[in-house]
């Protein structure tokens, strides 16, 4: 059985780049999500990336908001 080689991805466009996560978009439409400290990269379709984002939002603990008026600057 002959294996078809996967075409190489083209130059990526970095969407997010933090100390913890790097997300890059490939011209083929795939997103490359890298967990930087762990050195793990997964390739996801746009739909699966959105699903992952929703799942993380649900699983994340609520953030404590700063009381209004402290440390804020009004913009008029």
C-alpha positions as CSV (number, residue, x, y, z in Angstrom):
1,X,0.0,0.0,0.0
2,X,1.4,3.4,-1.0
3,X,1.2,6.2,1.5
4,X,0.4,9.7,0.3
5,X,2.6,12.3,1.9
6,X,0.9,15.1,3.6
7,X,1.5,18.4,1.9
8,X,3.8,20.8,3.8
9,X,2.1,23.7,5.5
10,X,2.9,27.1,4.1
11,X,4.0,30.1,6.1
12,X,1.9,30.6,9.2
13,X,0.3,33.8,10.5
14,X,0.7,34.1,14.3
15,X,-2.6,35.0,15.9
16,X,-1.6,34.7,19.6
17,X,1.8,34.5,21.1
18,X,2.2,34.5,24.9
19,X,4.5,32.7,27.3
20,X,2.0,29.9,27.6
21,X,0.2,29.6,24.2
22,X,1.1,30.2,20.6
23,X,-1.7,30.0,18.0
24,X,-0.8,30.2,14.3
25,X,-3.0,30.0,11.2
26,X,-1.8,28.0,8.3
27,X,-2.9,28.9,4.7
28,X,-4.7,25.6,4.5
29,X,-7.1,26.8,7.2
30,X,-5.6,24.7,10.0
31,X,-4.7,26.3,13.3
32,X,-1.5,25.2,15.1
33,X,-2.0,25.5,18.8
34,X,1.2,25.2,20.9
35,X,1.3,24.8,24.7
36,X,4.7,26.5,25.0
37,X,6.0,25.2,28.4
38,X,5.0,21.6,27.5
39,X,6.2,21.8,23.9
40,X,3.0,20.2,22.6
41,X,1.4,21.3,19.4
42,X,-2.0,20.2,18.1
43,X,-3.5,21.1,14.7
44,X,-7.2,22.0,14.8
45,X,-9.8,23.1,12.2
46,X,-11.4,26.5,12.9
47,X,-14.5,24.7,14.2
48,X,-12.5,22.6,16.6
49,X,-10.5,25.6,17.8
50,X,-13.8,27.4,18.5
51,X,-15.1,24.3,20.4
52,X,-11.9,24.2,22.4
53,X,-12.2,27.9,23.3
54,X,-15.8,27.4,24.5
55,X,-14.8,24.3,26.6
56,X,-11.9,26.3,28.2
57,X,-14.2,29.2,29.0
58,X,-16.7,26.8,30.7
59,X,-13.9,25.0,32.7
60,X,-12.1,28.1,33.8
61,X,-12.7,29.4,37.3
62,X,-14.4,32.9,37.4
63,X,-12.0,35.8,37.5
64,X,-12.2,38.2,40.4
65,X,-13.0,41.6,39.1
66,X,-11.4,44.7,40.6
67,X,-13.9,46.9,42.4
68,X,-15.2,49.7,40.2
69,X,-13.4,52.9,40.5
70,X,-10.1,51.4,41.8
71,X,-7.3,51.3,39.3
72,X,-9.5,52.4,36.4
73,X,-9.2,55.5,34.2
74,X,-12.4,56.7,32.6
75,X,-12.2,57.5,28.9
76,X,-14.5,60.2,27.7
